[in-house]
Amino acid sequence: MKTSNISIKRFLRSKFFMVGIITALLIIFSCVFADKIVKYDPTLPDFNARLLAPEWFSKGLHGHVLGTDALGRDILARLLYGGRYSLLVSFIAVSVAALIGCVLGTISGFYSNWIDMLIMRFGDIQLSIPPLMLAIAIVAVMGPNLVNLVIVLIIWGWPGFARLIRGNTLSIRNNEFVSASRVLGASNISIMFTQVFPNVLTPTIVYGSQALGGRILTEAALSYLGLGVQPPTPSWGVMIANGRDYLTAAPWVVLAPGLMLMFTVLAFNLLGDGIRDVLDPKMK
């Protein structure tokens, strides 16, 4: 209990963590409860309201707070509903990539033989392929949709987790508590996932929290290029792509999703830095 209280106080004292967690939670809750905040359909066009300038809060939440796009769709509605897809894709991609990377990294570092070489070389091959080229290859074969976008991000993301876990496993596997477990007759599987893995969980959490911002940015970039979320489904990358032709005439069409993307990535990066400072001060 005392250790838990100390950890909570350290989190509360971390400026990076507090700014990151407050901003991230505000964005997440706004997107999750988008249907309670805005009244407009994010995909339904209204040609009588094309490219309306932001009304801000002159009409409360019943007006076009951030204006409308070229098809008369409310930008705030598309921003919040689109955030659902961007955040969901990123969370799933990071979670699955972390699971795969942790399992393979633990096995690789624990055995450190031909299994290690096979897993790490396969990971190196994955890392050598640019995400854009990987996305184009998968989309060309399977077509552009959310599932294939998640697959691209998972394939691109798991080697980073695996390399991190492998390095930490190598430094732990010869510790005395691991040797004691062997003497007591524990199997390798049991030692890996009950003795070694819990001790490499902290860097995994730190790396995963920092990776979220990068995955959100990558998802937006791929959607911008037409390789991710497909219109008329809203997504921050799709919104920026659709608004680029109106940048001078109606800059709010691009600025709104651009700023939302910037603040979201910044929030998760600050959150990751705060978690790192608290859980693993050696990595400061």
Secondary structure, DSSP 8 states (H G I E B T S, - for coil): -HHHHHHHHHHHH-HHHHHHHHHHHHHHHHHHTHHHH--S-TT---GGGTT----TTTTGGGS-TT-B-TT--BHHHHHHHHHHHHHHHHHHHHHHHHHHHHHHHHHHHHH-SHHHHHHHHHHHHHHHS-HHHHHHHHHHHH-SSHHHHHHHHHHHHHHHHHHHHHHHHHHHTTSHHHHHHHHTT--HHHHIIIIIGGGGHHHHHHHHHHHHHHHHHHHHHHHHTTSSS-TTS--HHHHHHHHGGGTTT-THHHHHHHHHHHHHHHHHHHHHHHHHHHH-GGG-
